Amino acid sequence: MSAPKTMKSTERIQSQMGHGRGPMGGGMIGQKSLNFGPSVKRLIRRLRPERAKVFGIIAAAIASVALSATGPRVLGRATDLIFAGAIGKGLPAGMTKDQAIEAARAAGRTQIADLLSGIDLVPGRGIDFSAVGRVLLLVLALYAGSALLGFLQGFLLNDVVQKTVLRMRAEVEEKLNRLPLRYFDRQPIGELLSRVTNDMDNVSQSLQQTMSQALTSILTIIFVVGMMFAISPTLAIIALVTIPVSMLVAGTVMRRSRTKFVDQWRRTGALNAQIEESFTGHSLTKVFGHSHEAQAIFDAENEQLFQASFGAQFLSGLIMPIMMFIGNLNYVIIAVIGGLRVASGTMSLGDVQAFIQYSRQFTQPVTQVASIVNLLQSGVASAERVFELLDAEEESSDEDHPRIAEDARGRVSFEQVSFRYDEDQPLIDDLSLTVEPGQTVAIVGPTGAGKTTLVNLVMRFYELDGGRITLDGVDIAGMHREDLRSEIGMVLQDTWLFQGTIRDNIAYGRLDATEEEIHEAAEATFVDRFVHSLPDGYDTIVDDEGANISAGEKQLITIARAFLADPALLILDEATSSVDTRTESLLQHAMAALRTERTSFVIAHRLSTIRDADLILVMEEGRIVEKGSHDELIEMAGAYADLYNAQFSGPDVILAPVAPTLTGMPGPPASRRPGA
């Protein structure tokens, strides 16, 4: 396939997929720009449950930085002792310091005299190693204490961050359980997974790094600036000139990198969604020969993620070298001026050494703060994506004191029910229907008629736009969803198994079921027949992919699960679509027993499976156009009769012979060829 053709196919598929990946045509990646300030505040507020530990972190950080900042000043004292001893040893013993200075001036050595005036020395005395040793031990104690307190700070910080993220993950999980089905209809699964995994991990890493470095860096700047002013206000002012320059550079880079980080995490979510779709539909992609198109779409998404990530990381990476360059300029200026002041006797060599150390300590945290802000941009971009999920509109809350249908018998009544997925596209309008306990109601009709929607409304997966649905006379909108759904058993066309044993998957219908009850349900639904052919029997491990069992066997397990639940209301949505004809016949008897004294809704396309239903509803465009028994509807010769005859009568049209195509396969029927 040529590149132009591939790209055209890619653009076509992307145009079809980009406007919606979910069943309802949703799935657009959020385009909301990063609201940095409020999002940071919201993230910080999540630390409140750990505020006692946060105060401990701050106290440990203050003490650690204070000890660390004191070290260079004390170490400067050791330098002064060594320098004074080295100079004093070269002077004649017996004279005073003032006499040595006067002698130097008298000899015309003014600079030496100025140097001696700034040193605390005794002529003729060498280095006092005992005093130097005491100073060094004090410095060692200061740095050791600083390190221990820093370790304590890191330990507490790790605990605070991980517990905060733990709560956020729990909130996201609970939120997902409270979101309506509409939300998942409009969101790609890969995008949701990216928010729950990638974005959450990024929030954790960003909090861990930024909180530790930001607190330490800010405190270091405060203490170091204080020490610098204590040593030399003039040099301190020179050093502080770099702050506005640094902030100007950091602000410029921040503005440019902010949108890049937002785009990076959006593109990550989009790529995850595309990968999830490709892997889920891998077989379908192979069957239709769209591997090249899928690869092209991946390459396009991957390239966009590369561009966004490269831009974000490149811009944020500029901060450190630029700030280091500014810091080095500052270092050179301070070293030159400090050396001149030592030579003039206005500063001691130890003070200059300490000040140079402080200038380096000052430049480093300023650089770190600038880098932290860019790291925070990435973390806040991810946090906002998580907050968007947490802020999504939830299902309407259940009443504080929900009315529960006691001893539910299964009488379901639809009273002038209206519903639509989109406001401008009506689906069900003014539908009224009553189903008596024990009745089996079959719902048939063309695709998109509203069959599955009808039973989803009974389950309260969606809320009504008008009217009401009652269960045994109680409005389901006034019932707790959990109580309502505990009375309903549902078997879907799309089977779902979780990773676990066959026994566990059946017991999911009723977790307190005994082993005997599980086996009874398996035998009644013919699961027991194939389980014994498996190596581990009921202990065979299966998952949603179900690679070790067939699609029909998976469906039998889900039916056994519903059988075990023993619900008052049973919903079967094409529950036998994946089983063979003989097994389907056996299952009809099993489900007939299951439906005894229960109200059942059966959605079916194979009309042979619902001939014995008490009531058959024929739906078209959200309306019930016909209802009655099988025989009554056949006699009416209406929509149901047309559907039935279409399935069981032979074709009326005799197709003309077809010519072979270039590949040797027969061409389309004459009635389907262009121009026919």
N, C-alpha and C positions, 0 to 999 in steps of 0.2 A: 504493500500500500504506500503510495507516495505521500510525502510530507504535506503538501497542500490539501490532499483529500482527507488525510488524518485530521488536520487542524479544522477543516470545515465540519467534519463529523463531530469533532470535539466541541466546537462552538454550538452546533445544533443540540447536542445532548446537554451541554451546560445550560443552554437557554431553556431547555425543558425542565431540567432539574433545579436550576437556580431559583425558580419561583415557587418551589415547594417540594420538600422531600417526604413530608408526612402524608397520610391519607387525605387530609383536608386541604392539601396544597400549601401548607405552611413551611416553616423551616428556614426563613431568612435569618441570616446572621445579624444580630443587633448592631445598629449603627450609632448608638448613643455615644457621644464623646465622653472622655474621662472627666469627671467632676472631682478634681483632685482633693481639694480642701475638705469638703463634707465626707468624702469616702475615707480619708485618713482619720478624721474624728470618729467616724463610725467604727473603724477598725480598732482604734484605741479604746473606745468604750467597751469593747468586748473583753478587755483585760480586767474589768472591774471585779469579777469574782475572785481574782488573784491579787487584789490590791495590797494585802498584807505582805505577800512575797515581793510585789513590785517595790514597796517601800524598803524592804530588805535589800533588794537589788540596788536601789539608789544609794542607800547608806553604805553598802559594801563598795560600790563604785566610787563614791566620794572619798572614803578612807583609802582605797587602793590608789586612786589618782593623787591624792594629797601626799601619801608616802613616796610615790614614784616621782612626783614633782619636787619634793624636798631633796631627793638624792643628788642631782647635779650641783646644787648649792653647797651641800656638805662635801661632795667630792672636790669641789673647787677649793675648799679649805685644805685638803690634802695636797693639792697642786701648789698652793701658796707655801705650805710648810716645806715641800721639797725644793721649790724655787728659792725661797728665803735661805734655806740651809746651803744650797749650792752657791749662792752669791755671798752669803756671810762667811763661808769658809775661806773665800779668797781675799777677805779683808783682814787687816792687822788686828790681832786680839788686843784687848785692853782699851780700845777707843769706843766711844758711843756712836750710835747711828747718826746723830746730828753732826758729830765731828767728821765722820766719813763723808757725809753730804757736803760739808763745807770744804773739805779737802778736794773733793771732786770739782767743785765750782772754782776753787782757787787754781786748779790745774787746767781750767778752761773746758772741762768735760761736763757741760751743762746737761746734756741728755742723760748721762749716767747719773748725775745728781738727781734729776727729776725721777728717774727710774727707781733709785734707792729710796726716795721719799714716799713712794707708794708701796714699799715692801716692809713688812713687820719682821725685822731681822736683828740679830746680835752679831756684830763683827767678830770673826774668829770662831764662831760656833757653826758646826756642820748640820747635816740633816738630823732632825729628831725623829728617829724611826719609831720609837714607842708612841709618840703623838700621832704619826702618820698611820700606825697600825690601829690605834683606837678609832681614828676617823674612818678608816676602811671597814672596820668591823661594824661601825654604826651604819655606813652605807649599805653593807651586806644585809644588816637587819632590816633596814628600810625597804630594800628591794624584795627581800624574802617575804616580809609582811604584805607588801603590795601584791606579790604573786599569789599568796594564799587567799587574800581577799578577792583578787580577780578570779581565782578558781571558784570561790563561793558564789560570786556574782554570776559566773557562767552556768553553774549548776542550777541556781534558782531560776535564771532566765530560761534555760532549756525546759525546766518543769513548767514555767508559766506559759511559754509559747506552745508547747505540745498539748497542754490541757486546753488552751484556748482553741487550737485547731481541732482538738478532739470534740469540743462542744460544737464547733462550726460544722464538722462532718455529721454529727448527730442531728443538728438542726436541718441540714440539707436532706438527710435521709427521711426525717419526719416530714419535711416540706414536700418531698416527692410523693409521700403517701397521702398528702392532703390536696395535691393539685388535681384539678379536674381532667377528665380524659381529653378535653379540648386542647389543653396545653401540650400534651404529648402528640396529639394529631399534628400540631404545627411546629414541632421541634425535631430535627434529626437526632437520632439516638446517639450518634458519634459526638455531636455537639454537646449534648447533655453530659455524656461521659467525660468529655474534656473539661467541663466546668467542675465536675465532682472530683476528678483525679488530677489532671495537669494543673489547673488553676489553683486547686486547694494546696497542692504540694508547693507551688510557687509562692503562695501566701505564707506558708510555713517557713520556707527558706528565707524569704524576704524579712519576715518578722524577726527570725533568729539573728540574721546578720545585721539588720539595720538597728534593732534595739540595742544590741551589744555595742556595736561600733559607734552609733550615734551618741549614746549616753557617755561612753568613755571619751569620745573625741570632744564633745562639748565641755565636759568637766576638765579635760586636759587643757583645752584652750583657756578656760577661766583661770585655772591655777597657774599655768605657765605665764599668762599675761601678768598676773599678780607678781610672780617672782621676777619677771623681766623689769617691771616698773620699780620693784624694790632694789634691783641691782643698778639700773641706769634708765631713768625716764626718757633720756634723749634717744638711746638705742631702741627702747621699747616703741617709741612713736615711729621710728624708721621702720621697724619690723611690722607694725600694724598697718602701714601703707599698703601692704600686699592684700589685706582683707577685701577692700572694695574692688581691687583688680580681680581677685579670685572670685568674688561673688558675681561680678559682671560676666566673667567667662563661664562660670557654672550656670548662670541664668540663661545665657544664650544657648548653651548646649541642651539644657533642660527643655526649653521650649521646642527645640527641634526634635528631641528624642521622645518626648511624651507621646505624640501621635504614633510614632513608630512602635513603641511598646504596646499601645492599645491594638494596633493593627497586627502585631506579631501574635498576640494571644487569640485574636479573632480568627486569624488564618490557621492557627493551630487547631482550633475547634472545627473549622471548615474542612481541614485535611483529615482530621479524625472521622468526621461524618462521612467523607468520601471513602475512606478506607473501610469503615464499618459496613457501608453499603456494598462495596466490592467484595468483601469477604463473605458477607451474608448471602449475596447473590452470585457467588463464585461459579456455581454449576450453571446458572442461567446465562452468565456472561460467556462461558465456554460454548454452551449450546448454540447461541445466536451469533457466535463469532465476533463478539465485541471486545475481545481482549485488548486489541490495539487502541480502541476508543477509550476504554477504561484506563489503560496505561497513559494515554495522552492527557486525559483529565487529571490523573494523579500527577503527572509531570507539570501540568499547568498550575495546579494547586501548590505543589511542592516548590515550584519556582517562585510563586507569589510569597509563600512563607519564607523562603530563603531571602528574598529581597527585603521583606519587612524585618526579619531577624538580623540580617547583615546591617541594615541601616540603624536599627536600634542599638546593636552591640558596638558598631563602629563609632557612633556619636557618643555613646556613654564611655567608650574606651578612650576618647580624646581627652577626657577630664584629667586623668592621672598624669600623662606626660606634660600637658600644659601647666598643670599646677606644680609639678616637680620643677619645671623650668623656672617658673616664677619664684619658687622656694630657693632654688640654687642662686638666682640673682640676689635675693635677699641675704642669703648666707655669705656671699662674696662681699657685699656692702658692709655687713656687720663685722666680718673678719678684718677688713681693712680699717674701719673706724675704730674697732676695739684695739687693734694693734697700735694705732697711733695714740690712743688714750693710755695704754700701758706704758708706752715710751714716754709719755708726758707725765706719768705718775698719778694721773687722775683716777685710774682703775688698776686693780691688782690683776695679775695674770690668771689667778683662779676665778675671779669674777668674769673675766672675758671668756675663759673656757666654759664656765657655767652658762653664760649668756648664749654662747654659740650652740651649746647643747639644747638650751631652751628654744632657740630659734628653729633648730631642726625639729624639736618636739612640737613646736607651734605650727610649722608648715605641714607636717604630716597629718595631724588631725583636721586641719583646714581642708587638705586634699581629700581626706577620708569623708568628711561631711559632704563635700561636693559629689563624690562617687556614691555615697549612701543615698543621696537624694535621687540619683538616677536609678539606683537599685530599687528604691522605694517606688519609683514610677512603675516599674514592672510589676511589683507586688500589688500595688493599688489597682493597676489595670486588671489583674486577676481577681482581686477582692471585689471589684465592682461587678465583674461578671458573675461571681458567686452571689453578691447582693441582689443582682437582677433576678436570679433564680429564687432567692428567699423572699423577694418582694412581689413575685408573680401572684396574680389573683387566685385565691384558693376556692375550693368548693364552699358553698354556703354552709355556715356552721350549723350543726345540729342544735336543736332546742336544749335548754338546760335540763328540762324534765321531759324527755321524749316519751311519746305514747307508744307502747309496745303491744303488738297484737298477740294476746295470750292464746295459747292453743290454736295456732294458725291452722285454718282448714284449706286455705288456698283460693278463696273467692276474690277474683281480680276484676276491678271495674275501671274502665277508661271513661272519663266524663269530660267531653268537649276538649280533648287534649290537642294542643298546638305546639309545634316544635320546629325549629330550623337551625341548621348549623351556622349559616350566614344570614344576617338580617335581611338582605335583599333577595334571598333564594328560599322561598317557602318549601317545606318538605311535608310536614303533617299539619293539617288544619281541621279543627273541629271534629276530631275522631271520638266516637262513643262506642263502647263495647263492654259487655259483661260476660265473664267466664265463670261458670259455677264450679264448686269444688269437685274434684275428680274428673273433670272434663279434659279431654286432650284436644288442643287447638292447634291446627296446622296452619302455617302462614306460607303462602306461595306467591310468586310473582316474578317479574323480570328483575335483573340486576339493577340496583339503585332505587327500587320501589319503596324502601323504608322498612324492610322486614327485620333486619338486625337492629336497626334504630329503635324499633318498637320494643324489643325485649331489653335493650340497653336502658330505655326509659324506666322499665319496671325495676331494673337493678339500681336506678338512680346514678348511673354513670354520667348522665347529663340531666340538668334541671329543665323543667318544662317552661315554655314561654307562656302557656295559658292552659286553663283547665286543671284537672287533678287526676291522680291514679290512686285507688284505694285497695288495700289488702284486708279482706274481712271487715270492710266498712271503715278502716282507719286510713287516713290520708298518709301515703308513704313519705310525703314531704315533712310530716310531723314525727317521723320515726327516726331513731338513730340508725345511720347507715349500716353499722355493724350488726344491729339487731335484725334489720331488714334482710341483709344478705345472708345471715345465718339461716334464714328460712328458705333460701333459694339455692338450688343446685344447678350448675351450668356446665355443659359440655360443648366446646367450640369446635368449629371445623379446623382451626389452626391449633393443634395440640401443643401443650407445654409441659415439659418435665424438668424438674430441677435435678442437679447432680446428687445422686444418692441411689439407694437400692430400689428395686421394684416395690418391695414392701413399704419403704418410706414414702414413695410416690403415691401408693394407694392410700396409706394411712393419713396423707395430707388432707383427705376429705373429712376425717374426724380423728384428731390427734390422740384421743383417749381410747380409741378402739382396741379391742383385744386381738390377739393373734388369730383366734377362731373367727372373729367377725371379719378380719381382713381376708382370710381364706374363703369365707362364704361369699364375700363380694367378688373375689377373683373367680370363683367357680361359677357364680351366676352370670358373669359377663365374659366367660370363656378365656379369661387371662390364664387360668390354671392350666389350660391345654398346652400353651406354648412355653410356659415358665419352666416346666420340667425338662424341656429339651435344652435349656440353657445350662452351662457348666455349673453356675452357682445358684441356680433356682431363683428363689425370691430375694436372695442376697446379691444378685447380679447388679452391678453398678451401671446406671444409665444417666444421661444428661439431656439437655434440651436438643442437642444434635441427634441423640439416639442412634449413633452409628452402628451399635451392635444389635439393634432390633429394627423391624420394619415400621413404616409409617402406620400401617393398619394395627400393628401390635401396640404402638404408642397410643393410638386412639382407644384401643380396648382398655388400656391402663387408666386413661382419663375417665372413661365411662365407669370403670370399677370404683374410681375415686368418688364420683357423684353417687354411685349406688351406696357406698359406705356412709356418705354424709346423711342419707335418709332425710331429704328436705321435704318441706310441705309444698313447694312450688319447683317444678323442674323445667329447665330451658335447654333444649337440644338444638344447636345451630349446625346443621349439616353434620351431625355427630357420627354418621356412618359413611362419610364420603371416601375414606381411605381404606375400607375393608372390602374383601372379596364378596361375591354374591352369596355364597353359602354362609359365610360368617355373618353377613348382614341379615340373612334370614333368621339365623339363630339369635342374633342380637335383638331383632324385632320382638321375639318372644321374651327375652330378658328385660327389655325396656318396657314391654307391656306389663310385666310383673312389677317393675320399678314404678310405673305410672299409676298403679292401682291406688285408688283413694287419694291421688294427688292431682293437682292442676298442672297440666303440662303444656308448654308452648314448644312446638316443633317447627323449625324452619327447614324446608326441604326443597331441593330442585328435582330430585328423583321422586316423582309423584307416586310411584308404586309403594313407597315407604309410608305414605300417610292415608291410604285408602280407608283405613279403619278409624280415622280420627272422628271424634264427635262433632267437631266443627272445623270447617276449612275456610280460611280467610284468603281472598285473592286481593293483593294490593297492587296498585299502580300509582306512581307519583305521590306516595304518601297517603293515598285514600284507599279505603276498603270498597272495592267495586262490586264484589260478590261475596256471599257467605252462605254456608249450608253444608250438608254432608256430601260425600263423593257422588252418590247417585243423584242427589238433587241438583248438583252443579252440572253434571253431565247432561241431565234433562234440560237444563236452562240453555244449553248450547251457546254459552257466552265465553268469557275470557278463559275460565278454567278449562272448559271443553277444548278450546283451541290449544292451550298448553298441553293438555293430556294427549290429544290427538297428534300433536307435533312430536311427542316422545314415542308414542306407540304405533303410529301409522306410518306406512311407507311413503317415500317422496312422490310427489305428484309430477315433478318435472323430470323428463328423460333427458339426461345430459348428452350433448353431442360428443362424438369421438374427439379426442384431443391429440394434437401433434406433439411429438417429443421435443423437448428443448435441447439446447446445445449441450447440456450436461447429461442428456440421456434420460432425464426425469420427465414425466408427463407435464404438460403445460396446464394453465388454468382452464376451467370449463369455458365453453364459448360464451355463456351468459355473463362471465366475469371478465372477459378480455376487453381491452380498450376498444371502444366503438361498438360493443355489442348492445 
